[in-house]
Amino acid sequence: MTKKDYCLWAPLDDPIYRQYHDEEWGVPEYDHRALFEKLILDGFQAGLSWRTILYKRDNFRKAFDGFDPEKIARYKPAKIDRLLSDAGIIRSKTKINAAIGNAKSYLDIMEKNPEGFTGFLWKFVDGEPINNKVKNYRDHMVKSPESEAMSKELKKHGFKFCGPVIVYAFMQAVGMVNDHEYACPRWKEVQKLSKPL
């Protein structure tokens, strides 16, 4: 394949970003914890580039106990201080506190929603991905009625850093929306990976 065959937002000379595009972005995700992790990381991205977060993702996973919501929900001030001194992550007290609060909200949803966090989120796209036909990645939406509805519901449940633009990026990443460029081979590949809930 040539450069023009792939979404150009992931440069060919950036192997980590390219691997993310080729193997992860847009693949439908149905695992509760994995969805929680991605939503938290997208919250940390606020005001930054996804590349910055991607290059720190392994550090985040280590610092946040593998994004185990039960552990994060119990973080005490001493743990927060350790996170704030960890140069391997984004050291924002506001975002760290939001992640802790979001973990508590996640656990509440898991307890009260029969379909868990996965069902709670995927209901906003009626259980299956929206396949857009974007010619150029610069033309895709930055938010949608679905991301606005999801954002509103997440906030209602106590989540922070989950505005409609952040949520739309999350929906793209976890395959609720297929925004690979239509000419990109991954558009058809990720479409085949979806399954109705």
C-alpha positions, 0 to 999 in steps of 0.5 A, spaced: 500 500 500 502 507 498 501 512 503 495 515 499 491 509 501 491 510 508 488 515 513 494 521 513 493 523 520 497 517 522 504 518 519 508 513 516 514 515 519 511 514 526 511 507 527 507 507 534 502 512 531 501 508 525 501 501 529 495 504 533 492 506 526 493 499 523 491 495 529 487 499 534 483 505 532 476 504 530 476 496 532 469 495 536 471 494 543 466 491 547 470 490 554 468 494 560 475 495 563 478 497 556 472 502 554 473 505 561 481 506 560 480 509 553 475 514 556 480 516 562 485 517 557 481 521 552 480 525 558 487 526 559 488 528 552 484 534 553 488 540 551 493 535 548 494 531 542 493 524 542 500 522 540 502 525 547 498 520 550 499 514 546 507 515 547 505 515 555 500 510 555 504 504 558 506 509 563 499 511 565 497 503 565 503 502 570 501 508 574 494 507 574 494 500 576 492 497 569 486 502 569 483 497 575 476 501 576 476 498 583 483 500 585 483 507 582 476 509 586 480 507 592 486 512 591 488 516 597 492 523 597 498 519 598 497 515 591 495 522 588 501 525 590 505 519 587 501 520 581 503 528 581 510 526 581 510 521 576 514 524 570 511 519 565 504 521 565 500 528 565 501 531 572 494 534 572 491 534 579 484 536 576 485 530 571 487 525 576 482 527 581 477 526 575 479 519 573 478 517 581 471 520 580 470 517 574 472 510 577 467 511 582 461 513 577 464 507 572 463 502 578 456 505 580 454 504 572 456 497 573 452 495 579 446 498 576 446 497 569 444 490 567 449 490 561 454 494 564 459 499 562 459 496 555 451 496 554 451 503 557 455 506 552 453 502 546 446 504 546 448 510 544 449 507 537 444 502 538 449 497 539 452 497 532 458 502 529 456 508 525 460 507 518 461 514 515 464 515 508 469 520 510 474 522 504 479 526 508 480 525 515 480 533 516 472 532 513 470 528 519 465 531 524 468 533 531 462 531 535 455 528 533 448 528 536 450 521 539 456 524 542 452 529 545 447 524 548 453 520 551 456 526 554 450 528 557 449 522 560 456 521 562 456 527 566 449 526 569 452 519 572 458 524 575 463 523 569 468 529 568 472 530 562 467 527 557 464 533 553 461 531 546 468 532 542 472 528 547 466 523 547 466 523 539 474 522 539 473 516 544 467 513 540 472 513 533 477 510 537 473 504 540 469 503 533 462 506 535 464 510 529 468 508 523 471 514 521 477 511 517 477 514 510 473 510 506 479 509 501 483 506 507 483 499 507 482 499 515 475 502 513 472 495 511 477 491 515 474 494 522 467 494 519 467 486 518 469 486 526 463 489 529 458 485 532 451 487 534 450 487 542 
